[in-house]
Amino acid sequence: SCKVGLTTARDCSEVQSQGHDCSGVYTIKPSSTSTVQVWCDQHTDGGRWTVVQRRQDGSVDFDRNWVNYRAGFGAPHTEYWIGDSLINTQQAGCQFSTSDNDNFYEGACTD
């Protein structure tokens, strides 16, 4: 069964190591002082992915200013940008790689 929600993990890799093997929204603690909700992809290429941008259906406007991109916006269960400041925290002392799964909703690749 899936256990989704609050963890003591600092990223989705640690979430999976704690036995949470289902994709979903998890509350992680990437630094010593803050928690944040993120979408963890536990299926693509073995899982362990902390999703920094999630686009599903176009319901969230991504045409925003720098302040919004720095802070983050949207909601991880639908569409969101995790925020530049959190990305920098995630990279500090951690292995980091990206995967671009940029498709239209119908499955056709974008231009």
C-alpha positions as CSV (number, residue, x, y, z in Angstrom):
1,S,0.0,0.0,0.0
2,C,1.1,3.6,-0.6
3,K,2.2,5.8,2.3
4,V,2.0,9.4,1.0
5,G,2.5,12.5,3.1
6,L,4.8,13.8,5.8
7,T,8.3,12.4,6.0
8,T,11.6,13.3,7.6
9,A,13.3,13.1,4.3
10,R,15.3,15.9,2.7
11,D,14.4,14.8,-0.9
12,C,12.4,12.2,-2.8
13,S,15.4,9.8,-2.9
14,E,15.2,9.6,0.9
15,V,11.4,9.4,0.7
16,Q,11.8,6.2,-1.3
17,S,14.5,4.9,1.0
18,Q,12.0,5.2,3.9
19,G,9.7,2.8,2.1
20,H,7.4,5.3,0.3
21,D,7.4,3.8,-3.2
22,C,4.3,5.5,-4.6
23,S,4.4,8.7,-6.6
24,G,2.6,11.6,-5.0
25,V,2.8,14.7,-2.8
26,Y,5.2,14.4,0.1
27,T,6.3,17.0,2.7
28,I,10.1,17.0,2.7
29,K,12.6,19.0,4.8
30,P,15.5,19.9,2.5
31,S,17.0,22.3,5.1
32,S,17.2,22.4,8.8
33,T,14.5,25.0,9.1
34,S,11.8,24.6,6.5
35,T,9.5,22.0,5.0
36,V,7.9,22.0,1.6
37,Q,5.4,19.9,-0.3
38,V,6.7,18.4,-3.5
39,W,5.7,15.8,-6.1
40,C,7.8,12.7,-5.9
41,D,8.0,10.5,-9.0
42,Q,8.7,7.0,-7.7
43,H,8.1,5.3,-11.1
44,T,10.2,6.9,-13.8
45,D,13.6,5.2,-14.2
46,G,13.4,3.6,-10.7
47,G,11.9,6.6,-9.0
48,R,13.6,8.9,-6.4
49,W,12.8,12.1,-8.5
50,T,12.0,15.3,-6.7
51,V,9.9,17.0,-9.4
52,V,10.9,20.7,-9.9
53,Q,8.2,21.5,-12.5
54,R,5.0,19.7,-13.1
55,R,2.7,20.5,-16.0
56,Q,-0.5,18.5,-16.4
57,D,-3.4,20.3,-18.1
58,G,-2.5,24.0,-18.5
59,S,-4.5,25.1,-15.4
60,V,-1.6,27.1,-14.0
61,D,-0.2,30.1,-15.8
62,F,3.6,29.8,-16.1
63,D,4.0,33.2,-17.7
64,R,5.3,34.9,-14.5
65,N,7.9,37.2,-13.3
66,W,11.3,36.4,-11.6
67,V,9.9,36.9,-8.1
68,N,7.3,34.2,-8.7
69,Y,9.9,31.8,-10.1
70,R,12.2,32.4,-7.2
71,A,9.5,31.7,-4.6
72,G,7.7,28.9,-6.5
73,F,4.0,28.7,-7.4
74,G,1.1,26.3,-8.1
75,A,0.4,23.1,-6.2
76,P,2.4,19.9,-6.5
77,H,-0.7,17.7,-6.9
78,T,-1.6,19.5,-10.1
79,E,0.9,22.0,-11.7
80,Y,3.7,23.8,-10.1
81,W,7.2,25.2,-10.1
82,I,9.2,24.3,-7.0
83,G,11.0,27.6,-6.8
84,D,14.6,28.6,-7.6
85,S,15.6,29.0,-3.9
86,L,14.5,25.4,-3.2
87,I,16.3,24.1,-6.3
88,N,19.5,25.6,-4.9
89,T,18.9,24.0,-1.6
90,Q,18.3,20.6,-3.2
91,Q,21.5,20.8,-5.2
92,A,23.7,21.7,-2.2
93,G,25.7,18.5,-1.4
94,C,23.3,16.2,-3.3
95,Q,23.6,14.4,-6.6
96,F,21.5,16.2,-9.2
97,S,20.3,15.3,-12.6
98,T,17.3,16.3,-14.8
99,S,14.9,14.5,-17.0
100,D,12.8,16.4,-19.5
101,N,9.4,14.7,-20.1
102,D,8.0,17.7,-22.0
103,N,4.9,16.6,-23.8
104,F,1.6,18.1,-24.8
105,Y,-1.4,16.6,-22.9
106,E,-2.2,14.4,-25.9
107,G,1.3,12.9,-25.9
108,A,2.9,14.8,-28.8
109,C,6.3,16.3,-28.2
110,T,6.5,20.1,-28.0
111,D,8.2,22.3,-30.5
